[in-house]
Amino acid sequence: MNTVTRPRILVVGAGFAGVDCVRRLERRLAPGEADVTLVTPVAYQLYLPLLPQVASGVLTPQSIAVSLRRSKRYRTRIIPGGAIGVDLEAKVCVIRTITDRTVNEPYDYIVLAPGSVTRTFDIPGLTEHAFGMKTLAEAAYIRDHVISQLDLADASGDPAERASRLTFVVVGAGYAGTETAACLQRLTHAAAKRYPRIDPALIKWHLIDIAPKLMPELGEKLGRSAQEILRRRGIEVSLGVSIAKAGPEEVTFTDGRVVPTRTLIWTAGVAASPLIATLGAETVRGRLAVTAQMCLPGHDGVFALGDAAAVPDEVKGHPEAICPPTAQHATRQGKRVADNVIATLRNQPMQPYAHQDLGLVVDLGGHDAVAKPLGLELHGLPAQFAARGYHWWAMRTNVAKVRVATNWTLNAVAGDDFVRTGFQARKPAKLKDFEYTDSYLTPEQVRAHVEAAGHRGT
């Protein structure tokens, strides 16, 4: 008796790229045409651009975590874990589940959208003492931590301890770092009114970056406008400066300054997921080199997109131009990859990816924002309207849109109670504790693991 096996499509990653790919596959594949599996540690899509607003308490964590199981038509199998290696020859993905079991998942087509990890450097003490801002847990933890510094400073009679607890350092003056510093600074200064023993003038915020300009993608005029807003609020912006070393109670800047602080937040860029290195394939600036159709050359049925892939930017037309790692590119690439996977299944031609960038929005909290939608430079309330309007529109479900709009309205009307939840209060929660970058296998380990399981040659 002959058994017909449906093609197996494996999608790695539930970020913007992976989720939009899965949703498109579900809508456009005929019932029984293929089996779709998604590998992700958590069964939700995180709306990353709004993480700083979770850290500052403007939004609740569940507002930006959109469940993957909410749709009644959802038929994708979810493996709760992370891919730690891929054997392209055997067509097997090695997965470590959330219970630390290692399993092999065979596939016929694989879509690699593992996203990125925080880019770190060989700076003494950085991973042991700095907080990241890439996950929902990190954002929630940072909020608790910042409020706890106010609590402890208010209770302390030691001026030196109080000063270090009321000094905050954010490294990275890109979008994530700038919005994080701006939103959390508003949190601390609003909260200071509830602490009569804390002089608001003692609260110090530093935003530093080795780059010579603040968010250069915004252009000279808007970049200066954003910098002026931050300085008017009392945030000290230092450009051309980074961290030389970090400790539990102080950080040393590369210009020699030693700043007493218990809060170092690292947002200095991202790097492609370490999963890409397990393939042993060609990379461009650490991202997997793919065609305009987002296929891996020389390997049928392998697609890559999002932050982990160097997708050629067909709109710019320059042969070396690649799409930046932004949400608007990732969502559109996810849809195009899904269409190309289906085209491959049906022996139809694939289409290249091309998208005209819609512009940039930066929410600095309150009435402050800068934006450049479709090349139009905005600041103040018009920019804030554009920023929040874009984020609201980009939320994937109507329920998420209602939650976000309700949170924004409630925060504007009632403010914040500055409640500390005690989330992991006595457990480490620094950079090294969230991203598990030491879990990935080498290409040789992947091959050995797959061969030991008997998948080689199948």
VOPAGU-2260 file (C-alpha; in pm, 1 decimal, decimal comma):
REM VOPAGU-2260
SITE   aa  ch    i         X         Y         Z
SITE  MET   A    0       0,0       0,0       0,0
SITE  ASN   A    1     148,8     334,8    -107,0
SITE  THR   A    2     140,7     618,4     143,7
SITE  VAL   A    3     137,6     973,0       6,1
SITE  THR   A    4     319,5    1212,2     237,8
SITE  ARG   A    5     227,7    1579,1     227,5
SITE  PRO   A    6     517,3    1825,7     184,3
SITE  ARG   A    7     650,6    1948,5     518,9
SITE  ILE   A    8     704,0    2324,8     552,2
SITE  LEU   A    9     903,1    2430,4     859,1
SITE  VAL   A   10     907,2    2797,7     961,4
SITE  VAL   A   11    1169,9    2900,4    1218,1
SITE  GLY   A   12    1085,4    3209,5    1423,0
SITE  ALA   A   13     765,2    3390,4    1523,8
SITE  GLY   A   14     872,1    3747,7    1464,0
SITE  PHE   A   15     719,6    3976,0    1203,6
SITE  ALA   A   16     865,6    3773,2     914,8
SITE  GLY   A   17     781,8    3425,3    1043,3
SITE  VAL   A   18     425,7    3501,0    1155,4
SITE  ASP   A   19     329,7    3681,3     836,1
SITE  CYS   A   20     471,1    3389,9     637,3
SITE  VAL   A   21     267,9    3135,2     837,2
SITE  ARG   A   22     -51,3    3338,3     811,9
SITE  ARG   A   23     -11,7    3366,6     434,8
SITE  LEU   A   24      53,9    2993,4     401,3
SITE  GLU   A   25    -258,4    2915,0     602,3
SITE  ARG   A   26    -474,0    3136,7     386,7
SITE  ARG   A   27    -340,7    3030,6      48,5
SITE  LEU   A   28    -260,3    2661,3      84,3
SITE  ALA   A   29    -542,3    2425,6       1,5
SITE  PRO   A   30    -649,3    2189,6     283,8
SITE  GLY   A   31    -418,0    1889,1     277,1
SITE  GLU   A   32    -174,1    2052,0      32,8
SITE  ALA   A   33     109,7    2074,4     288,3
SITE  ASP   A   34     183,4    2047,1     661,2
SITE  VAL   A   35     305,4    2367,8     824,7
SITE  THR   A   36     512,8    2368,0    1145,2
SITE  LEU   A   37     636,4    2671,1    1337,5
SITE  VAL   A   38     931,7    2666,3    1577,9
SITE  THR   A   39     909,2    2933,7    1849,7
SITE  PRO   A   40     973,0    2943,9    2226,1
SITE  VAL   A   41     651,4    3143,7    2283,9
SITE  ALA   A   42     315,4    3118,3    2105,3
SITE  TYR   A   43     277,8    3489,2    2042,8
SITE  GLN   A   44     406,1    3755,2    1808,4
SITE  LEU   A   45     582,9    4036,8    1992,6
SITE  TYR   A   46     538,5    4388,9    1857,1
SITE  LEU   A   47     896,8    4493,8    1927,9
SITE  PRO   A   48     873,9    4868,3    1846,8
SITE  LEU   A   49     649,9    4923,4    2149,7
SITE  LEU   A   50     874,6    4749,0    2405,2
SITE  PRO   A   51     996,6    5082,8    2552,4
SITE  GLN   A   52     634,0    5171,0    2629,3
SITE  VAL   A   53     596,5    4842,0    2818,2
SITE  ALA   A   54     913,4    4918,7    3013,9
SITE  SER   A   55     777,2    5261,3    3104,1
SITE  GLY   A   56     432,2    5129,5    3197,3
SITE  VAL   A   57     238,2    5308,8    2923,1
SITE  LEU   A   58     134,3    4969,7    2782,9
SITE  THR   A   59      74,9    4638,5    2958,7
SITE  PRO   A   60     286,6    4342,6    2840,4
SITE  GLN   A   61      -9,3    4149,5    2696,6
SITE  SER   A   62    -102,0    4450,5    2480,7
SITE  ILE   A   63     189,4    4388,0    2245,1
SITE  ALA   A   64     198,8    4005,7    2268,1
SITE  VAL   A   65     -45,3    3886,0    2002,2
SITE  SER   A   66    -147,0    3521,7    2049,9
SITE  LEU   A   67     -78,7    3286,3    1759,7
SITE  ARG   A   68    -365,6    3061,0    1866,2
SITE  ARG   A   69    -642,3    3321,6    1866,7
SITE  SER   A   70    -759,7    3248,1    1510,9
SITE  LYS   A   71   -1014,6    2969,1    1490,5
SITE  ARG   A   72    -866,9    2871,6    1152,4
SITE  TYR   A   73    -519,0    2827,5    1294,0
SITE  ARG   A   74    -390,2    2486,6    1185,8
SITE  THR   A   75     -13,2    2526,6    1213,9
SITE  ARG   A   76     165,9    2287,9    1448,6
SITE  ILE   A   77     380,0    2478,3    1699,5
SITE  ILE   A   78     696,3    2330,5    1847,4
SITE  PRO   A   79     773,3    2524,7    2169,3
SITE  GLY   A   80    1146,8    2575,8    2147,6
SITE  GLY   A   81    1427,3    2726,9    1944,1
SITE  ALA   A   82    1620,1    2600,9    1643,6
SITE  ILE   A   83    1986,3    2549,5    1736,6
SITE  GLY   A   84    2113,8    2398,0    1411,4
SITE  VAL   A   85    2017,4    2309,1    1054,7
SITE  ASP   A   86    2161,8    2029,8     839,8
SITE  LEU   A   87    2091,6    2146,1     485,3
SITE  GLU   A   88    2204,6    1819,8     326,8
SITE  ALA   A   89    1987,9    1592,5     541,1
SITE  LYS   A   90    1703,8    1849,7     553,1
SITE  VAL   A   91    1677,9    1831,8     930,3
SITE  CYS   A   92    1641,3    2112,6    1184,1
SITE  VAL   A   93    1775,6    2050,0    1534,7
SITE  ILE   A   94    1549,0    2204,2    1799,9
SITE  ARG   A   95    1593,1    2256,4    2171,3
SITE  THR   A   96    1251,4    2262,4    2337,4
SITE  ILE   A   97    1157,5    2479,2    2634,6
SITE  THR   A   98    1212,1    2170,4    2853,3
SITE  ASP   A   99    1570,0    2139,6    2720,3
SITE  ARG   A  100    1499,2    1830,1    2510,6
SITE  THR   A  101    1685,2    1816,9    2179,4
SITE  VAL   A  102    1472,8    1692,0    1889,3
SITE  ASN   A  103    1520,6    1659,1    1514,0
SITE  GLU   A  104    1253,7    1795,0    1280,4
SITE  PRO   A  105    1273,7    1681,4     914,4
SITE  TYR   A  106    1144,2    1919,3     648,6
SITE  ASP   A  107    1097,6    1949,2     274,0
SITE  TYR   A  108    1090,9    2329,6     275,2
SITE  ILE   A  109    1236,4    2549,5     546,4
SITE  VAL   A  110    1179,8    2920,5     604,3
SITE  LEU   A  111    1452,3    3070,0     823,2
SITE  ALA   A  112    1325,1    3376,5    1010,3
SITE  PRO   A  113    1505,3    3342,1    1346,4
SITE  GLY   A  114    1548,4    3717,5    1379,8
SITE  SER   A  115    1837,0    3875,7    1564,2
SITE  VAL   A  116    2007,6    3888,6    1901,6
SITE  THR   A  117    2155,8    4182,0    2088,1
SITE  ARG   A  118    2495,3    4270,1    1943,3
SITE  THR   A  119    2756,6    4275,9    2216,0
SITE  PHE   A  120    3129,4    4336,5    2217,6
SITE  ASP   A  121    3418,1    4210,6    2426,3
SITE  ILE   A  122    3363,3    4469,6    2699,2
SITE  PRO   A  123    3455,4    4356,8    3052,6
SITE  GLY   A  124    3145,0    4306,5    3264,6
SITE  LEU   A  125    2894,2    4392,8    2991,8
SITE  THR   A  126    2690,0    4071,6    2971,2
SITE  GLU   A  127    2705,7    4023,5    3349,0
SITE  HIS   A  128    2581,7    4370,9    3445,0
SITE  ALA   A  129    2383,5    4518,6    3153,9
SITE  PHE   A  130    2013,5    4479,1    3080,0
SITE  GLY   A  131    1886,3    4414,6    2729,4
SITE  MET   A  132    1569,1    4532,2    2557,0
SITE  LYS   A  133    1479,6    4255,7    2311,1
SITE  THR   A  134    1216,5    4048,9    2489,5
SITE  LEU   A  135     890,7    4105,3    2674,5
SITE  ALA   A  136    1044,0    3962,7    2992,7
SITE  GLU   A  137    1335,3    4207,9    2972,9
SITE  ALA   A  138    1102,0    4505,7    2931,9
SITE  ALA   A  139     888,3    4396,3    3228,5
SITE  TYR   A  140    1198,4    4331,7    3438,8
SITE  ILE   A  141    1352,5    4671,6    3355,5
SITE  ARG   A  142    1035,2    4847,2    3469,5
SITE  ASP   A  143    1048,2    4664,1    3802,7
SITE  HIS   A  144    1418,9    4736,4    3835,8
SITE  VAL   A  145    1387,1    5110,4    3767,0
SITE  ILE   A  146    1103,2    5150,8    4017,0
SITE  SER   A  147    1298,9    4948,5    4274,4
SITE  GLN   A  148    1591,0    5192,0    4236,3
SITE  LEU   A  149    1357,2    5475,8    4330,0
SITE  ASP   A  150    1226,6    5276,1    4628,1
SITE  LEU   A  151    1578,0    5197,3    4749,7
SITE  ALA   A  152    1707,6    5550,8    4692,1
SITE  ASP   A  153    1414,3    5692,6    4887,9
SITE  ALA   A  154    1490,2    5459,8    5179,9
SITE  SER   A  155    1868,5    5512,0    5179,5
SITE  GLY   A  156    2051,3    5756,6    5401,0
SITE  ASP   A  157    2377,9    5718,8    5207,4
SITE  PRO   A  158    2421,0    6001,6    4953,3
SITE  ALA   A  159    2658,7    5793,4    4738,1
SITE  GLU   A  160    2420,2    5499,7    4719,1
SITE  ARG   A  161    2130,9    5731,3    4646,2
SITE  ALA   A  162    2322,8    5897,9    4361,7
SITE  SER   A  163    2416,0    5565,9    4200,3
SITE  ARG   A  164    2060,1    5435,8    4222,4
SITE  LEU   A  165    1922,5    5751,7    4063,3
SITE  THR   A  166    2166,3    5745,9    3770,3
SITE  PHE   A  167    2068,4    5551,7    3458,5
SITE  VAL   A  168    2279,4    5478,7    3148,2
SITE  VAL   A  169    2146,0    5369,7    2809,2
SITE  VAL   A  170    2397,7    5264,2    2542,9
SITE  GLY   A  171    2282,9    5292,6    2182,2
SITE  ALA   A  172    2127,7    5604,5    2028,8
SITE  GLY   A  173    1933,0    5422,9    1759,6
SITE  TYR   A  174    1555,3    5392,2    1770,9
SITE  ALA   A  175    1541,7    5135,6    2051,7
SITE  GLY   A  176    1788,9    5316,3    2276,5
SITE  THR   A  177    1652,7    5664,3    2215,5
SITE  GLU   A  178    1291,6    5558,8    2278,9
SITE  THR   A  179    1394,8    5355,7    2585,3
SITE  ALA   A  180    1582,0    5647,9    2741,1
SITE  ALA   A  181    1302,5    5893,2    2657,0
SITE  CYS   A  182    1018,0    5675,6    2789,1
SITE  LEU   A  183    1195,1    5565,1    3107,5
SITE  GLN   A  184    1310,0    5919,2    3184,3
SITE  ARG   A  185     946,0    6027,7    3178,3
SITE  LEU   A  186     864,8    5738,2    3411,6
SITE  THR   A  187    1128,0    5831,6    3671,2
SITE  HIS   A  188    1048,1    6202,1    3675,3
SITE  ALA   A  189     675,0    6140,3    3701,3
SITE  ALA   A  190     735,8    5886,8    3978,8
SITE  ALA   A  191     962,0    6125,8    4170,4
SITE  LYS   A  192     652,3    6328,1    4268,3
SITE  ARG   A  193     546,1    6028,4    4478,8
SITE  TYR   A  194     881,3    6018,5    4662,2
SITE  PRO   A  195     906,2    6328,6    4881,4
SITE  ARG   A  196    1257,9    6234,9    4997,7
SITE  ILE   A  197    1394,9    6229,0    4640,6
SITE  ASP   A  198    1501,4    6554,1    4476,8
SITE  PRO   A  199    1409,0    6519,3    4104,2
SITE  ALA   A  200    1729,5    6705,1    4018,5
SITE  LEU   A  201    1925,7    6403,1    4146,5
SITE  ILE   A  202    1778,0    6175,0    3877,4
SITE  LYS   A  203    2033,4    6155,8    3594,4
SITE  TRP   A  204    1991,7    5990,7    3255,8
SITE  HIS   A  205    2277,7    5931,6    3011,2
SITE  LEU   A  206    2229,6    5824,9    2647,7
SITE  ILE   A  207    2557,1    5738,7    2476,7
SITE  ASP   A  208    2659,5    5603,4    2137,3
SITE  ILE   A  209    2986,6    5556,4    1954,5
SITE  ALA   A  210    2822,6    5699,7    1639,3
SITE  PRO   A  211    2866,4    6072,0    1565,9
SITE  LYS   A  212    2491,7    6136,5    1520,5
SITE  LEU   A  213    2164,9    6051,0    1691,6
SITE  MET   A  214    1951,4    5829,4    1464,3
SITE  PRO   A  215    2124,5    5937,6    1139,8
SITE  GLU   A  216    1851,1    5774,5     928,0
SITE  LEU   A  217    1618,3    6058,3    1030,0
SITE  GLY   A  218    1836,1    6319,1     864,3
SITE  GLU   A  219    2023,7    6615,6    1006,9
SITE  LYS   A  220    1721,4    6832,5    1097,0
SITE  LEU   A  221    1508,0    6569,5    1271,4
SITE  GLY   A  222    1810,5    6417,7    1442,7
SITE  ARG   A  223    1893,2    6756,2    1596,0
SITE  SER   A  224    1527,9    6803,7    1691,7
SITE  ALA   A  225    1519,8    6470,2    1875,9
SITE  GLN   A  226    1848,1    6547,6    2050,2
SITE  GLU   A  227    1717,5    6885,9    2161,6
SITE  ILE   A  228    1401,9    6726,2    2305,2
SITE  LEU   A  229    1611,8    6482,5    2508,6
SITE  ARG   A  230    1845,3    6751,7    2636,9
SITE  ARG   A  231    1552,7    6976,8    2728,5
SITE  ARG   A  232    1425,6    6692,2    2946,0
SITE  GLY   A  233    1762,2    6663,7    3117,3
SITE  ILE   A  234    1895,1    6354,4    2937,8
SITE  GLU   A  235    2266,9    6391,8    2876,6
SITE  VAL   A  236    2346,5    6277,8    2521,6
SITE  SER   A  237    2709,5    6181,7    2455,4
SITE  LEU   A  238    2805,2    6082,2    2101,2
SITE  GLY   A  239    3134,7    5928,5    1995,3
SITE  VAL   A  240    3140,8    5753,4    2334,5
SITE  SER   A  241    3082,3    5394,6    2445,4
SITE  ILE   A  242    3146,3    5171,5    2746,0
SITE  ALA   A  243    3500,1    5064,4    2839,0
SITE  LYS   A  244    3393,1    4838,4    3125,6
SITE  ALA   A  245    3089,6    4771,9    3341,7
SITE  GLY   A  246    3054,8    4682,5    3706,1
SITE  PRO   A  247    2766,9    4623,0    3948,2
SITE  GLU   A  248    2773,7    4982,3    4078,0
SITE  GLU   A  249    2952,1    5187,8    3811,6
SITE  VAL   A  250    3039,6    5203,6    3443,1
SITE  THR   A  251    3346,6    5349,7    3276,7
SITE  PHE   A  252    3300,8    5540,2    2950,6
SITE  THR   A  253    3560,4    5529,1    2674,9
SITE  ASP   A  254    3629,3    5900,8    2732,5
SITE  GLY   A  255    3748,2    5816,8    3083,7
SITE  ARG   A  256    3441,9    5919,4    3281,9
SITE  VAL   A  257    3337,4    5687,0    3563,7
SITE  VAL   A  258    2963,3    5705,5    3628,3
SITE  PRO   A  259    2819,3    5549,5    3947,0
SITE  THR   A  260    2505,0    5360,5    3843,7
SITE  ARG   A  261    2310,2    5043,7    3917,1
SITE  THR   A  262    2128,6    5055,0    3580,9
SITE  LEU   A  263    2303,8    4994,8    3247,1
SITE  ILE   A  264    2072,8    4926,3    2951,3
SITE  TRP   A  265    2245,1    4801,1    2633,9
SITE  THR   A  266    2068,4    4861,4    2300,5
SITE  ALA   A  267    2371,6    4912,8    2075,8
SITE  GLY   A  268    2247,1    4727,8    1769,8
SITE  VAL   A  269    2158,0    4374,0    1675,0
SITE  ALA   A  270    2327,5    4081,1    1502,6
SITE  ALA   A  271    2176,0    3795,3    1304,2
SITE  SER   A  272    2071,3    3492,7    1507,8
SITE  PRO   A  273    2361,1    3251,9    1578,0
SITE  LEU   A  274    2150,7    2988,4    1400,2
SITE  ILE   A  275    2279,6    3126,8    1069,3
SITE  ALA   A  276    2636,6    3024,3    1155,7
SITE  THR   A  277    2528,7    2659,7    1193,5
SITE  LEU   A  278    2446,9    2635,8     822,3
SITE  GLY   A  279    2803,2    2688,4     702,4
SITE  ALA   A  280    2667,2    2901,4     416,3
SITE  GLU   A  281    2783,0    3234,8     274,4
SITE  THR   A  282    2695,2    3545,7     475,0
SITE  VAL   A  283    2692,5    3920,2     417,2
SITE  ARG   A  284    2772,2    4123,5     729,2
SITE  GLY   A  285    2670,0    3823,2     936,7
SITE  ARG   A  286    2336,4    3775,5     758,2
SITE  LEU   A  287    2263,0    3481,9     527,3
SITE  ALA   A  288    2327,4    3566,8     161,7
SITE  VAL   A  289    2008,0    3504,4     -37,0
SITE  THR   A  290    1864,7    3588,8    -378,8
SITE  ALA   A  291    1598,5    3852,0    -445,3
SITE  GLN   A  292    1345,0    3565,1    -414,6
SITE  MET   A  293    1493,1    3502,9     -66,3
SITE  CYS   A  294    1623,0    3157,7    -163,1
SITE  LEU   A  295    1954,9    3017,4     -42,6
SITE  PRO   A  296    2165,5    2956,8    -355,9
SITE  GLY   A  297    2251,6    2591,3    -416,1
SITE  HIS   A  298    1989,3    2455,7    -174,7
SITE  ASP   A  299    1640,5    2381,8    -302,8
SITE  GLY   A  300    1357,6    2457,0     -64,2
SITE  VAL   A  301    1559,4    2681,2     170,0
SITE  PHE   A  302    1435,8    3037,0     222,3
SITE  ALA   A  303    1562,5    3307,4     458,6
SITE  LEU   A  304    1432,6    3652,9     541,3
SITE  GLY   A  305    1408,2    3923,9     805,4
SITE  ASP   A  306    1694,6    4027,7    1031,5
SITE  ALA   A  307    1887,2    3706,2     964,8
SITE  ALA   A  308    1902,2    3740,2     584,5
SITE  ALA   A  309    2080,4    3983,2     353,4
SITE  VAL   A  310    1787,4    4036,1     116,2
SITE  PRO   A  311    1886,8    4247,7    -187,3
SITE  ASP   A  312    1711,3    4586,7    -192,3
SITE  GLU   A  313    1570,2    4590,9    -544,3
SITE  VAL   A  314    1422,3    4939,5    -499,8
SITE  LYS   A  315    1757,3    5107,2    -438,4
SITE  GLY   A  316    1902,0    4932,1    -739,1
SITE  HIS   A  317    2257,4    4925,9    -603,1
SITE  PRO   A  318    2408,3    4576,5    -642,0
SITE  GLU   A  319    2535,1    4571,4    -281,4
SITE  ALA   A  320    2226,2    4729,7    -120,4
SITE  ILE   A  321    2041,3    4505,4     125,7
SITE  CYS   A  322    1714,6    4564,6     307,5
SITE  PRO   A  323    1752,6    4708,9     658,6
SITE  PRO   A  324    1632,2    4494,8     952,0
SITE  THR   A  325    1301,7    4674,5    1008,4
SITE  ALA   A  326     951,5    4549,1    1085,4
SITE  GLN   A  327     799,9    4689,2     767,5
SITE  HIS   A  328    1045,7    4493,8     551,0
SITE  ALA   A  329    1009,4    4175,7     759,4
SITE  THR   A  330     629,0    4165,4     733,7
SITE  ARG   A  331     631,1    4211,2     358,8
SITE  GLN   A  332     913,8    3961,2     311,6
SITE  GLY   A  333     711,6    3705,7     509,4
SITE  LYS   A  334     421,2    3733,8     267,2
SITE  ARG   A  335     648,7    3714,6     -37,9
SITE  VAL   A  336     832,3    3408,0      92,9
SITE  ALA   A  337     502,4    3232,3     157,7
SITE  ASP   A  338     397,4    3303,9    -199,9
SITE  ASN   A  339     732,1    3173,7    -327,6
SITE  VAL   A  340     707,2    2854,8    -121,1
SITE  ILE   A  341     361,0    2791,2    -264,1
SITE  ALA   A  342     486,5    2871,4    -615,1
SITE  THR   A  343     763,3    2614,0    -570,3
SITE  LEU   A  344     512,8    2355,7    -451,7
SITE  ARG   A  345     298,2    2417,3    -759,4
SITE  ASN   A  346     588,8    2442,1   -1006,1
SITE  GLN   A  347     520,3    2808,4   -1072,5
SITE  PRO   A  348     775,6    3091,6   -1106,1
SITE  MET   A  349     885,0    3276,7    -793,3
SITE  GLN   A  350     877,6    3655,8    -759,7
SITE  PRO   A  351    1152,9    3883,4    -621,8
SITE  TYR   A  352    1099,3    4098,9    -315,2
SITE  ALA   A  353    1077,3    4476,3    -358,9
SITE  HIS   A  354     932,9    4737,8    -125,5
SITE  GLN   A  355     956,9    5115,9    -111,8
SITE  ASP   A  356    1043,7    5221,3     243,4
SITE  LEU   A  357     749,9    5406,0     402,9
SITE  GLY   A  358     962,8    5610,3     641,2
SITE  LEU   A  359    1043,3    5618,5    1011,5
SITE  VAL   A  360     861,9    5712,6    1332,7
SITE  VAL   A  361    1012,9    5770,8    1678,1
SITE  ASP   A  362     786,7    5804,5    1983,9
SITE  LEU   A  363     961,8    5996,1    2263,2
SITE  GLY   A  364     667,3    5982,1    2502,0
SITE  GLY   A  365     407,1    6239,6    2596,8
SITE  HIS   A  366     360,0    6491,5    2317,3
SITE  ASP   A  367     715,2    6445,9    2190,5
SITE  ALA   A  368     798,8    6255,5    1872,7
SITE  VAL   A  369     980,2    6287,8    1542,0
SITE  ALA   A  370     877,0    6114,9    1222,2
SITE  LYS   A  371     959,9    6097,2     855,1
SITE  PRO   A  372     667,1    5923,8     682,0
SITE  LEU   A  373     715,5    5908,3     303,7
SITE  GLY   A  374     996,5    6163,6     333,9
SITE  LEU   A  375     783,2    6425,7     512,8
SITE  GLU   A  376     960,2    6560,1     823,8
SITE  LEU   A  377     736,3    6598,6    1130,6
SITE  HIS   A  378     789,4    6674,3    1497,5
SITE  GLY   A  379     571,3    6742,2    1800,8
SITE  LEU   A  380     205,5    6642,8    1801,6
SITE  PRO   A  381     182,5    6571,6    1425,1
SITE  ALA   A  382     478,5    6332,4    1458,7
SITE  GLN   A  383     323,2    6173,2    1766,8
SITE  PHE   A  384      -2,2    6122,7    1578,2
SITE  ALA   A  385     189,6    5964,9    1287,9
SITE  ALA   A  386     396,9    5741,7    1518,4
SITE  ARG   A  387     110,2    5607,0    1724,2
SITE  GLY   A  388    -116,9    5586,7    1420,8
SITE  TYR   A  389     136,9    5372,9    1237,5
SITE  HIS   A  390     192,7    5140,8    1534,5
SITE  TRP   A  391    -181,8    5107,4    1594,4
SITE  TRP   A  392    -242,6    5027,0    1228,0
SITE  ALA   A  393      40,8    4770,5    1225,9
SITE  MET   A  394    -100,9    4567,3    1517,4
SITE  ARG   A  395    -217,6    4237,6    1368,0
SITE  THR   A  396    -554,9    4186,5    1538,6
SITE  ASN   A  397    -846,5    4410,9    1631,4
SITE  VAL   A  398    -823,3    4290,6    1992,4
SITE  ALA   A  399    -460,7    4406,4    2008,9
SITE  LYS   A  400    -557,8    4743,0    1859,1
SITE  VAL   A  401    -828,8    4792,9    2121,1
SITE  ARG   A  402    -592,7    4697,9    2404,6
SITE  VAL   A  403    -321,0    4937,2    2286,7
SITE  ALA   A  404    -562,4    5226,3    2229,0
SITE  THR   A  405    -723,0    5168,0    2570,8
SITE  ASN   A  406    -382,4    5162,8    2742,9
SITE  TRP   A  407    -275,7    5485,1    2571,1
SITE  THR   A  408    -600,2    5656,9    2671,8
SITE  LEU   A  409    -593,1    5533,8    3031,6
SITE  ASN   A  410    -230,0    5635,3    3076,3
SITE  ALA   A  411    -296,2    5982,0    2933,2
SITE  VAL   A  412    -596,6    6035,5    3161,1
SITE  ALA   A  413    -501,0    5858,1    3484,1
SITE  GLY   A  414    -121,9    5834,7    3471,2
SITE  ASP   A  415      76,8    5553,9    3632,2
SITE  ASP   A  416      64,7    5401,9    3981,7
SITE  PHE   A  417     433,7    5297,6    3956,6
SITE  VAL   A  418     360,1    4951,5    4092,5
SITE  ARG   A  419     648,2    4707,1    4116,0
SITE  THR   A  420     534,0    4349,7    4047,2
SITE  GLY   A  421     838,5    4172,4    4192,7
SITE  PHE   A  422     898,6    3988,6    3864,3
SITE  GLN   A  423    1206,9    3767,5    3917,3
SITE  ALA   A  424    1305,9    4009,8    4193,8
SITE  ARG   A  425    1587,6    3794,8    4332,8
SITE  LYS   A  426    1697,4    3619,5    4016,0
SITE  PRO   A  427    1956,0    3737,5    3760,3
SITE  ALA   A  428    1806,1    3898,3    3452,7
SITE  LYS   A  429    2092,3    4048,4    3258,6
SITE  LEU   A  430    2189,9    4010,5    2892,2
SITE  LYS   A  431    2339,6    3665,2    2939,0
SITE  ASP   A  432    2024,4    3534,4    3108,1
SITE  PHE   A  433    1774,5    3596,4    2828,2
SITE  GLU   A  434    1918,7    3523,7    2483,7
SITE  TYR   A  435    2081,3    3180,5    2535,3
SITE  THR   A  436    2342,4    3246,8    2266,2
SITE  ASP   A  437    2556,9    2960,9    2400,2
SITE  SER   A  438    2288,1    2703,8    2307,7
SITE  TYR   A  439    2367,4    2685,0    1934,2
SITE  LEU   A  440    2561,6    2400,9    1775,6
SITE  THR   A  441    2853,9    2421,2    1538,2
SITE  PRO   A  442    2804,7    2284,1    1182,2
SITE  GLU   A  443    3006,9    1976,7    1282,6
SITE  GLN   A  444    2792,9    1918,6    1592,3
SITE  VAL   A  445    2476,1    1949,2    1383,1
SITE  ARG   A  446    2598,6    1684,9    1136,4
SITE  ALA   A  447    2706,8    1450,7    1415,9
SITE  HIS   A  448    2373,7    1489,6    1595,9
SITE  VAL   A  449    2170,2    1426,2    1281,6
SITE  GLU   A  450    2379,1    1122,1    1182,3
SITE  ALA   A  451    2349,3     978,1    1532,0
SITE  ALA   A  452    1972,1    1003,8    1502,8
SITE  GLY   A  453    1973,9     822,4    1169,0
SITE  HIS   A  454    1845,8    1108,0     953,9
SITE  ARG   A  455    2146,0    1136,4     724,5
SITE  GLY   A  456    2062,9    1049,1     366,4
SITE  THR   A  457    1684,7    1035,0     418,1
